[in-house]
Amino acid sequence: MDSISVNQFRAALKECVEKVISQHDPLKVTRRNGADFVVVSAEDWEREQETLRILQSSDLMQQISESFATHLNQQGYTPSTEEMDEIFSL
């Protein structure tokens, strides 16, 4: 994560925001009093929030763990040729 002073951020606000949005890389803005903050795009923020919701759900984490074990043991569901054709025709 890049870091920039609040004065530099203020002077180049538009460019900084465009970079954060286009590169999906948060920007840490530092202040003299030590109360730093981070600029992140709304899209990235929402994605991070969804990840946190999933990680905090014991039911979802259990499902993920069981699915991963099934995958490792190659015991998961295998779609038929017709199902695969339908999936790839989209």
Beta strands, then each sheet from edge to edge (+ up, - down):
strand 1: 2-5
strand 2: 27-30
strand 3: 37-39
sheet 1: 1+ 2+ 3-
end
